[in-house]
Amino acid sequence: MGQVAQISSMDGDSDFVSRLMEMGFSDGLDVRLIKIMPFKGPVQIRIRNFLVSLRFNDADKINVKIV
């Protein structure tokens, strides 16, 4: 946790991807994993100096590469 990664792609239907883009996610953007709650609870991610919480299953659809 706390490691910086870069978004390589986002999976899911077009509505889901556009919802992520409205929250500031886009390919090539640096993100940082802050916290994972137990039992597949929400995942907290720092993106563009904001903290965003996503459901575990939604966060799993964001493909990243470690930079």
HTML snippet that shows the backbone in 3Dmol.js (N, CA, C, O; Angstrom):
<script src="https://3Dmol.org/build/3Dmol-min.js"></script>
<div id="view" style="width:600px;height:400px;position:relative"></div>
<script>
const pdb = `
ATOM      1  N   MET A   1       0.834  -1.180   0.000  1.00  0.00           N
ATOM      2  CA  MET A   1       0.000   0.000   0.000  1.00  0.00           C
ATOM      3  C   MET A   1       0.878   1.242   0.000  1.00  0.00           C
ATOM      4  O   MET A   1       2.008   1.229   0.488  1.00  0.00           O
ATOM      5  N   GLY A   2       0.336   2.298  -0.551  1.00  0.00           N
ATOM      6  CA  GLY A   2       1.073   3.537  -0.628  1.00  0.00           C
ATOM      7  C   GLY A   2       1.947   3.651  -1.855  1.00  0.00           C
ATOM      8  O   GLY A   2       2.544   4.699  -2.101  1.00  0.00           O
ATOM      9  N   GLN A   3       2.028   2.568  -2.636  1.00  0.00           N
ATOM     10  CA  GLN A   3       2.861   2.570  -3.828  1.00  0.00           C
ATOM     11  C   GLN A   3       2.134   3.273  -4.972  1.00  0.00           C
ATOM     12  O   GLN A   3       0.914   3.163  -5.098  1.00  0.00           O
ATOM     13  N   VAL A   4       2.875   3.984  -5.793  1.00  0.00           N
ATOM     14  CA  VAL A   4       2.286   4.704  -6.920  1.00  0.00           C
ATOM     15  C   VAL A   4       2.174   3.760  -8.107  1.00  0.00           C
ATOM     16  O   VAL A   4       3.101   3.011  -8.414  1.00  0.00           O
ATOM     17  N   ALA A   5       1.022   3.808  -8.769  1.00  0.00           N
ATOM     18  CA  ALA A   5       0.786   3.019  -9.972  1.00  0.00           C
ATOM     19  C   ALA A   5       0.150   3.922 -11.018  1.00  0.00           C
ATOM     20  O   ALA A   5      -0.352   5.002 -10.709  1.00  0.00           O
ATOM     21  N   GLN A   6       0.182   3.462 -12.246  1.00  0.00           N
ATOM     22  CA  GLN A   6      -0.391   4.225 -13.355  1.00  0.00           C
ATOM     23  C   GLN A   6      -1.525   3.408 -13.960  1.00  0.00           C
ATOM     24  O   GLN A   6      -1.365   2.213 -14.207  1.00  0.00           O
ATOM     25  N   ILE A   7      -2.665   4.043 -14.199  1.00  0.00           N
ATOM     26  CA  ILE A   7      -3.808   3.346 -14.779  1.00  0.00           C
ATOM     27  C   ILE A   7      -3.472   2.977 -16.214  1.00  0.00           C
ATOM     28  O   ILE A   7      -3.112   3.834 -17.021  1.00  0.00           O
ATOM     29  N   SER A   8      -3.596   1.673 -16.527  1.00  0.00           N
ATOM     30  CA  SER A   8      -3.333   1.228 -17.893  1.00  0.00           C
ATOM     31  C   SER A   8      -4.626   1.032 -18.673  1.00  0.00           C
ATOM     32  O   SER A   8      -4.657   1.268 -19.881  1.00  0.00           O
ATOM     33  N   SER A   9      -5.701   0.603 -18.001  1.00  0.00           N
ATOM     34  CA  SER A   9      -7.003   0.470 -18.658  1.00  0.00           C
ATOM     35  C   SER A   9      -8.080   0.285 -17.603  1.00  0.00           C
ATOM     36  O   SER A   9      -7.790   0.021 -16.437  1.00  0.00           O
ATOM     37  N   MET A  10      -9.331   0.430 -18.034  1.00  0.00           N
ATOM     38  CA  MET A  10     -10.480   0.236 -17.154  1.00  0.00           C
ATOM     39  C   MET A  10     -11.449  -0.704 -17.852  1.00  0.00           C
ATOM     40  O   MET A  10     -11.863  -0.456 -18.985  1.00  0.00           O
ATOM     41  N   ASP A  11     -11.808  -1.785 -17.167  1.00  0.00           N
ATOM     42  CA  ASP A  11     -12.733  -2.771 -17.715  1.00  0.00           C
ATOM     43  C   ASP A  11     -14.151  -2.439 -17.279  1.00  0.00           C
ATOM     44  O   ASP A  11     -14.366  -1.635 -16.372  1.00  0.00           O
ATOM     45  N   GLY A  12     -15.108  -3.066 -17.934  1.00  0.00           N
ATOM     46  CA  GLY A  12     -16.506  -2.873 -17.569  1.00  0.00           C
ATOM     47  C   GLY A  12     -17.280  -2.263 -18.711  1.00  0.00           C
ATOM     48  O   GLY A  12     -16.725  -1.927 -19.757  1.00  0.00           O
ATOM     49  N   ASP A  13     -18.575  -2.126 -18.492  1.00  0.00           N
ATOM     50  CA  ASP A  13     -19.415  -1.546 -19.552  1.00  0.00           C
ATOM     51  C   ASP A  13     -19.180  -0.045 -19.676  1.00  0.00           C
ATOM     52  O   ASP A  13     -18.512   0.560 -18.838  1.00  0.00           O
ATOM     53  N   SER A  14     -19.727   0.538 -20.712  1.00  0.00           N
ATOM     54  CA  SER A  14     -19.461   1.960 -20.998  1.00  0.00           C
ATOM     55  C   SER A  14     -19.996   2.879 -19.899  1.00  0.00           C
ATOM     56  O   SER A  14     -19.394   3.917 -19.625  1.00  0.00           O
ATOM     57  N   ASP A  15     -21.116   2.517 -19.264  1.00  0.00           N
ATOM     58  CA  ASP A  15     -21.648   3.342 -18.170  1.00  0.00           C
ATOM     59  C   ASP A  15     -20.691   3.369 -16.986  1.00  0.00           C
ATOM     60  O   ASP A  15     -20.475   4.416 -16.376  1.00  0.00           O
ATOM     61  N   PHE A  16     -20.114   2.202 -16.662  1.00  0.00           N
ATOM     62  CA  PHE A  16     -19.179   2.124 -15.546  1.00  0.00           C
ATOM     63  C   PHE A  16     -17.912   2.932 -15.836  1.00  0.00           C
ATOM     64  O   PHE A  16     -17.445   3.685 -14.982  1.00  0.00           O
ATOM     65  N   VAL A  17     -17.361   2.774 -17.038  1.00  0.00           N
ATOM     66  CA  VAL A  17     -16.136   3.493 -17.399  1.00  0.00           C
ATOM     67  C   VAL A  17     -16.392   4.994 -17.412  1.00  0.00           C
ATOM     68  O   VAL A  17     -15.544   5.760 -16.953  1.00  0.00           O
ATOM     69  N   SER A  18     -17.545   5.438 -17.928  1.00  0.00           N
ATOM     70  CA  SER A  18     -17.814   6.884 -17.935  1.00  0.00           C
ATOM     71  C   SER A  18     -18.031   7.412 -16.514  1.00  0.00           C
ATOM     72  O   SER A  18     -17.715   8.569 -16.238  1.00  0.00           O
ATOM     73  N   ARG A  19     -18.566   6.585 -15.610  1.00  0.00           N
ATOM     74  CA  ARG A  19     -18.707   7.014 -14.210  1.00  0.00           C
ATOM     75  C   ARG A  19     -17.328   7.199 -13.581  1.00  0.00           C
ATOM     76  O   ARG A  19     -17.106   8.158 -12.841  1.00  0.00           O
ATOM     77  N   LEU A  20     -16.401   6.283 -13.873  1.00  0.00           N
ATOM     78  CA  LEU A  20     -15.036   6.437 -13.368  1.00  0.00           C
ATOM     79  C   LEU A  20     -14.382   7.693 -13.935  1.00  0.00           C
ATOM     80  O   LEU A  20     -13.696   8.417 -13.212  1.00  0.00           O
ATOM     81  N   MET A  21     -14.588   7.951 -15.211  1.00  0.00           N
ATOM     82  CA  MET A  21     -13.998   9.140 -15.840  1.00  0.00           C
ATOM     83  C   MET A  21     -14.573  10.419 -15.240  1.00  0.00           C
ATOM     84  O   MET A  21     -13.859  11.415 -15.119  1.00  0.00           O
ATOM     85  N   GLU A  22     -15.842  10.410 -14.866  1.00  0.00           N
ATOM     86  CA  GLU A  22     -16.442  11.576 -14.209  1.00  0.00           C
ATOM     87  C   GLU A  22     -15.821  11.822 -12.837  1.00  0.00           C
ATOM     88  O   GLU A  22     -15.789  12.957 -12.361  1.00  0.00           O
ATOM     89  N   MET A  23     -15.326  10.751 -12.197  1.00  0.00           N
ATOM     90  CA  MET A  23     -14.672  10.885 -10.895  1.00  0.00           C
ATOM     91  C   MET A  23     -13.202  11.257 -11.039  1.00  0.00           C
ATOM     92  O   MET A  23     -12.521  11.462 -10.034  1.00  0.00           O
ATOM     93  N   GLY A  24     -12.695  11.349 -12.276  1.00  0.00           N
ATOM     94  CA  GLY A  24     -11.326  11.789 -12.491  1.00  0.00           C
ATOM     95  C   GLY A  24     -10.367  10.713 -12.946  1.00  0.00           C
ATOM     96  O   GLY A  24      -9.193  11.003 -13.178  1.00  0.00           O
ATOM     97  N   PHE A  25     -10.827   9.479 -13.082  1.00  0.00           N
ATOM     98  CA  PHE A  25      -9.959   8.395 -13.538  1.00  0.00           C
ATOM     99  C   PHE A  25      -9.772   8.476 -15.041  1.00  0.00           C
ATOM    100  O   PHE A  25     -10.723   8.754 -15.772  1.00  0.00           O
ATOM    101  N   SER A  26      -8.546   8.235 -15.513  1.00  0.00           N
ATOM    102  CA  SER A  26      -8.277   8.156 -16.952  1.00  0.00           C
ATOM    103  C   SER A  26      -6.990   7.376 -17.169  1.00  0.00           C
ATOM    104  O   SER A  26      -6.149   7.286 -16.274  1.00  0.00           O
ATOM    105  N   ASP A  27      -6.842   6.814 -18.362  1.00  0.00           N
ATOM    106  CA  ASP A  27      -5.640   6.039 -18.683  1.00  0.00           C
ATOM    107  C   ASP A  27      -4.401   6.913 -18.555  1.00  0.00           C
ATOM    108  O   ASP A  27      -4.417   8.079 -18.951  1.00  0.00           O
ATOM    109  N   GLY A  28      -3.334   6.357 -18.006  1.00  0.00           N
ATOM    110  CA  GLY A  28      -2.075   7.067 -17.866  1.00  0.00           C
ATOM    111  C   GLY A  28      -1.959   7.911 -16.612  1.00  0.00           C
ATOM    112  O   GLY A  28      -0.912   8.512 -16.374  1.00  0.00           O
ATOM    113  N   LEU A  29      -3.003   7.972 -15.808  1.00  0.00           N
ATOM    114  CA  LEU A  29      -3.005   8.800 -14.603  1.00  0.00           C
ATOM    115  C   LEU A  29      -2.373   8.041 -13.433  1.00  0.00           C
ATOM    116  O   LEU A  29      -2.610   6.845 -13.267  1.00  0.00           O
ATOM    117  N   ASP A  30      -1.575   8.732 -12.630  1.00  0.00           N
ATOM    118  CA  ASP A  30      -0.964   8.123 -11.445  1.00  0.00           C
ATOM    119  C   ASP A  30      -1.977   8.060 -10.307  1.00  0.00           C
ATOM    120  O   ASP A  30      -2.704   9.021 -10.054  1.00  0.00           O
ATOM    121  N   VAL A  31      -2.016   6.916  -9.626  1.00  0.00           N
ATOM    122  CA  VAL A  31      -2.904   6.725  -8.479  1.00  0.00           C
ATOM    123  C   VAL A  31      -2.092   6.079  -7.356  1.00  0.00           C
ATOM    124  O   VAL A  31      -1.035   5.496  -7.595  1.00  0.00           O
ATOM    125  N   ARG A  32      -2.602   6.193  -6.133  1.00  0.00           N
ATOM    126  CA  ARG A  32      -1.937   5.601  -4.969  1.00  0.00           C
ATOM    127  C   ARG A  32      -2.990   4.895  -4.129  1.00  0.00           C
ATOM    128  O   ARG A  32      -4.011   5.486  -3.778  1.00  0.00           O
ATOM    129  N   LEU A  33      -2.742   3.631  -3.808  1.00  0.00           N
ATOM    130  CA  LEU A  33      -3.630   2.867  -2.942  1.00  0.00           C
ATOM    131  C   LEU A  33      -3.375   3.296  -1.503  1.00  0.00           C
ATOM    132  O   LEU A  33      -2.244   3.217  -1.023  1.00  0.00           O
ATOM    133  N   ILE A  34      -4.406   3.743  -0.821  1.00  0.00           N
ATOM    134  CA  ILE A  34      -4.264   4.235   0.546  1.00  0.00           C
ATOM    135  C   ILE A  34      -4.690   3.176   1.560  1.00  0.00           C
ATOM    136  O   ILE A  34      -3.961   2.901   2.513  1.00  0.00           O
ATOM    137  N   LYS A  35      -5.869   2.580   1.359  1.00  0.00           N
ATOM    138  CA  LYS A  35      -6.379   1.649   2.359  1.00  0.00           C
ATOM    139  C   LYS A  35      -7.329   0.644   1.701  1.00  0.00           C
ATOM    140  O   LYS A  35      -8.104   0.993   0.811  1.00  0.00           O
ATOM    141  N   ILE A  36      -7.254  -0.614   2.160  1.00  0.00           N
ATOM    142  CA  ILE A  36      -8.209  -1.649   1.767  1.00  0.00           C
ATOM    143  C   ILE A  36      -8.904  -2.109   3.039  1.00  0.00           C
ATOM    144  O   ILE A  36      -8.249  -2.564   3.976  1.00  0.00           O
ATOM    145  N   MET A  37     -10.218  -1.994   3.077  1.00  0.00           N
ATOM    146  CA  MET A  37     -10.963  -2.430   4.248  1.00  0.00           C
ATOM    147  C   MET A  37     -11.081  -3.950   4.234  1.00  0.00           C
ATOM    148  O   MET A  37     -11.063  -4.552   3.160  1.00  0.00           O
ATOM    149  N   PRO A  38     -11.202  -4.583   5.391  1.00  0.00           N
ATOM    150  CA  PRO A  38     -11.277  -6.041   5.450  1.00  0.00           C
ATOM    151  C   PRO A  38     -12.557  -6.590   4.814  1.00  0.00           C
ATOM    152  O   PRO A  38     -13.541  -5.873   4.631  1.00  0.00           O
ATOM    153  N   PHE A  39     -12.511  -7.874   4.486  1.00  0.00           N
ATOM    154  CA  PHE A  39     -13.653  -8.607   3.947  1.00  0.00           C
ATOM    155  C   PHE A  39     -14.166  -8.004   2.641  1.00  0.00           C
ATOM    156  O   PHE A  39     -15.374  -7.887   2.430  1.00  0.00           O
ATOM    157  N   LYS A  40     -13.232  -7.622   1.771  1.00  0.00           N
ATOM    158  CA  LYS A  40     -13.551  -7.035   0.466  1.00  0.00           C
ATOM    159  C   LYS A  40     -14.447  -5.802   0.599  1.00  0.00           C
ATOM    160  O   LYS A  40     -15.388  -5.607  -0.171  1.00  0.00           O
ATOM    161  N   GLY A  41     -14.130  -4.986   1.586  1.00  0.00           N
ATOM    162  CA  GLY A  41     -14.837  -3.732   1.788  1.00  0.00           C
ATOM    163  C   GLY A  41     -14.299  -2.678   0.838  1.00  0.00           C
ATOM    164  O   GLY A  41     -13.551  -3.010  -0.082  1.00  0.00           O
ATOM    165  N   PRO A  42     -14.660  -1.422   1.035  1.00  0.00           N
ATOM    166  CA  PRO A  42     -14.223  -0.350   0.139  1.00  0.00           C
ATOM    167  C   PRO A  42     -12.702  -0.202   0.079  1.00  0.00           C
ATOM    168  O   PRO A  42     -11.988  -0.528   1.028  1.00  0.00           O
ATOM    169  N   VAL A  43     -12.237   0.292  -1.050  1.00  0.00           N
ATOM    170  CA  VAL A  43     -10.828   0.555  -1.300  1.00  0.00           C
ATOM    171  C   VAL A  43     -10.667   2.066  -1.409  1.00  0.00           C
ATOM    172  O   VAL A  43     -11.404   2.716  -2.151  1.00  0.00           O
ATOM    173  N   GLN A  44      -9.713   2.627  -0.680  1.00  0.00           N
ATOM    174  CA  GLN A  44      -9.480   4.070  -0.722  1.00  0.00           C
ATOM    175  C   GLN A  44      -8.266   4.349  -1.604  1.00  0.00           C
ATOM    176  O   GLN A  44      -7.191   3.787  -1.399  1.00  0.00           O
ATOM    177  N   ILE A  45      -8.460   5.239  -2.600  1.00  0.00           N
ATOM    178  CA  ILE A  45      -7.428   5.555  -3.590  1.00  0.00           C
ATOM    179  C   ILE A  45      -7.219   7.066  -3.625  1.00  0.00           C
ATOM    180  O   ILE A  45      -8.181   7.833  -3.589  1.00  0.00           O
ATOM    181  N   ARG A  46      -5.958   7.489  -3.694  1.00  0.00           N
ATOM    182  CA  ARG A  46      -5.653   8.913  -3.892  1.00  0.00           C
ATOM    183  C   ARG A  46      -5.442   9.132  -5.382  1.00  0.00           C
ATOM    184  O   ARG A  46      -4.614   8.477  -6.014  1.00  0.00           O
ATOM    185  N   ILE A  47      -6.211  10.068  -5.928  1.00  0.00           N
ATOM    186  CA  ILE A  47      -6.137  10.397  -7.346  1.00  0.00           C
ATOM    187  C   ILE A  47      -6.287  11.903  -7.490  1.00  0.00           C
ATOM    188  O   ILE A  47      -7.247  12.484  -6.983  1.00  0.00           O
ATOM    189  N   ARG A  48      -5.341  12.541  -8.180  1.00  0.00           N
ATOM    190  CA  ARG A  48      -5.361  14.000  -8.389  1.00  0.00           C
ATOM    191  C   ARG A  48      -5.562  14.772  -7.085  1.00  0.00           C
ATOM    192  O   ARG A  48      -6.331  15.733  -7.051  1.00  0.00           O
ATOM    193  N   ASN A  49      -4.884  14.366  -6.020  1.00  0.00           N
ATOM    194  CA  ASN A  49      -4.974  15.010  -4.698  1.00  0.00           C
ATOM    195  C   ASN A  49      -6.342  14.873  -4.035  1.00  0.00           C
ATOM    196  O   ASN A  49      -6.660  15.637  -3.123  1.00  0.00           O
ATOM    197  N   PHE A  50      -7.153  13.917  -4.474  1.00  0.00           N
ATOM    198  CA  PHE A  50      -8.438  13.625  -3.841  1.00  0.00           C
ATOM    199  C   PHE A  50      -8.407  12.186  -3.343  1.00  0.00           C
ATOM    200  O   PHE A  50      -7.715  11.340  -3.910  1.00  0.00           O
ATOM    201  N   LEU A  51      -9.150  11.917  -2.293  1.00  0.00           N
ATOM    202  CA  LEU A  51      -9.336  10.547  -1.825  1.00  0.00           C
ATOM    203  C   LEU A  51     -10.674  10.053  -2.341  1.00  0.00           C
ATOM    204  O   LEU A  51     -11.702  10.701  -2.147  1.00  0.00           O
ATOM    205  N   VAL A  52     -10.657   8.898  -3.000  1.00  0.00           N
ATOM    206  CA  VAL A  52     -11.863   8.307  -3.565  1.00  0.00           C
ATOM    207  C   VAL A  52     -12.003   6.911  -2.992  1.00  0.00           C
ATOM    208  O   VAL A  52     -11.035   6.151  -2.954  1.00  0.00           O
ATOM    209  N   SER A  53     -13.206   6.568  -2.544  1.00  0.00           N
ATOM    210  CA  SER A  53     -13.481   5.215  -2.073  1.00  0.00           C
ATOM    211  C   SER A  53     -14.339   4.506  -3.108  1.00  0.00           C
ATOM    212  O   SER A  53     -15.359   5.027  -3.558  1.00  0.00           O
ATOM    213  N   LEU A  54     -13.902   3.304  -3.475  1.00  0.00           N
ATOM    214  CA  LEU A  54     -14.629   2.490  -4.444  1.00  0.00           C
ATOM    215  C   LEU A  54     -14.937   1.136  -3.831  1.00  0.00           C
ATOM    216  O   LEU A  54     -14.206   0.655  -2.966  1.00  0.00           O
ATOM    217  N   ARG A  55     -16.027   0.523  -4.285  1.00  0.00           N
ATOM    218  CA  ARG A  55     -16.292  -0.850  -3.885  1.00  0.00           C
ATOM    219  C   ARG A  55     -15.151  -1.727  -4.387  1.00  0.00           C
ATOM    220  O   ARG A  55     -14.550  -1.438  -5.422  1.00  0.00           O
ATOM    221  N   PHE A  56     -14.855  -2.783  -3.665  1.00  0.00           N
ATOM    222  CA  PHE A  56     -13.753  -3.672  -4.017  1.00  0.00           C
ATOM    223  C   PHE A  56     -13.911  -4.191  -5.445  1.00  0.00           C
ATOM    224  O   PHE A  56     -12.946  -4.196  -6.210  1.00  0.00           O
ATOM    225  N   ASN A  57     -15.116  -4.627  -5.810  1.00  0.00           N
ATOM    226  CA  ASN A  57     -15.354  -5.176  -7.146  1.00  0.00           C
ATOM    227  C   ASN A  57     -15.157  -4.127  -8.230  1.00  0.00           C
ATOM    228  O   ASN A  57     -14.702  -4.460  -9.324  1.00  0.00           O
ATOM    229  N   ASP A  58     -15.486  -2.876  -7.956  1.00  0.00           N
ATOM    230  CA  ASP A  58     -15.286  -1.809  -8.934  1.00  0.00           C
ATOM    231  C   ASP A  58     -13.801  -1.482  -9.066  1.00  0.00           C
ATOM    232  O   ASP A  58     -13.305  -1.288 -10.176  1.00  0.00           O
ATOM    233  N   ALA A  59     -13.097  -1.421  -7.952  1.00  0.00           N
ATOM    234  CA  ALA A  59     -11.662  -1.129  -7.990  1.00  0.00           C
ATOM    235  C   ALA A  59     -10.901  -2.236  -8.707  1.00  0.00           C
ATOM    236  O   ALA A  59      -9.864  -1.979  -9.319  1.00  0.00           O
ATOM    237  N   ASP A  60     -11.405  -3.457  -8.639  1.00  0.00           N
ATOM    238  CA  ASP A  60     -10.770  -4.596  -9.288  1.00  0.00           C
ATOM    239  C   ASP A  60     -10.806  -4.478 -10.813  1.00  0.00           C
ATOM    240  O   ASP A  60     -10.026  -5.141 -11.497  1.00  0.00           O
ATOM    241  N   LYS A  61     -11.687  -3.655 -11.348  1.00  0.00           N
ATOM    242  CA  LYS A  61     -11.822  -3.473 -12.790  1.00  0.00           C
ATOM    243  C   LYS A  61     -10.858  -2.415 -13.340  1.00  0.00           C
ATOM    244  O   LYS A  61     -10.813  -2.185 -14.548  1.00  0.00           O
ATOM    245  N   ILE A  62     -10.093  -1.775 -12.459  1.00  0.00           N
ATOM    246  CA  ILE A  62      -9.109  -0.774 -12.877  1.00  0.00           C
ATOM    247  C   ILE A  62      -7.749  -1.458 -12.946  1.00  0.00           C
ATOM    248  O   ILE A  62      -7.214  -1.893 -11.926  1.00  0.00           O
ATOM    249  N   ASN A  63      -7.198  -1.550 -14.139  1.00  0.00           N
ATOM    250  CA  ASN A  63      -5.910  -2.206 -14.352  1.00  0.00           C
ATOM    251  C   ASN A  63      -4.804  -1.166 -14.254  1.00  0.00           C
ATOM    252  O   ASN A  63      -4.867  -0.113 -14.888  1.00  0.00           O
ATOM    253  N   VAL A  64      -3.787  -1.474 -13.450  1.00  0.00           N
ATOM    254  CA  VAL A  64      -2.679  -0.539 -13.232  1.00  0.00           C
ATOM    255  C   VAL A  64      -1.342  -1.239 -13.479  1.00  0.00           C
ATOM    256  O   VAL A  64      -1.242  -2.466 -13.469  1.00  0.00           O
ATOM    257  N   LYS A  65      -0.317  -0.407 -13.701  1.00  0.00           N
ATOM    258  CA  LYS A  65       1.049  -0.923 -13.729  1.00  0.00           C
ATOM    259  C   LYS A  65       1.862  -0.090 -12.752  1.00  0.00           C
ATOM    260  O   LYS A  65       1.703   1.127 -12.667  1.00  0.00           O
ATOM    261  N   ILE A  66       2.730  -0.761 -12.022  1.00  0.00           N
ATOM    262  CA  ILE A  66       3.554  -0.105 -11.007  1.00  0.00           C
ATOM    263  C   ILE A  66       4.630   0.725 -11.722  1.00  0.00           C
ATOM    264  O   ILE A  66       5.290   0.249 -12.646  1.00  0.00           O
ATOM    265  N   VAL A  67       4.788   1.981 -11.269  1.00  0.00           N
ATOM    266  CA  VAL A  67       5.813   2.855 -11.863  1.00  0.00           C
ATOM    267  C   VAL A  67       6.959   3.060 -10.903  1.00  0.00           C
ATOM    268  O   VAL A  67       7.915   3.765 -11.224  1.00  0.00           O
TER     269      VAL A  67
END
`;
const viewer = $3Dmol.createViewer("view");
viewer.addModel(pdb, "pdb");
viewer.setStyle({}, {cartoon: {color: "spectrum"}});
viewer.zoomTo();
viewer.render();
</script>
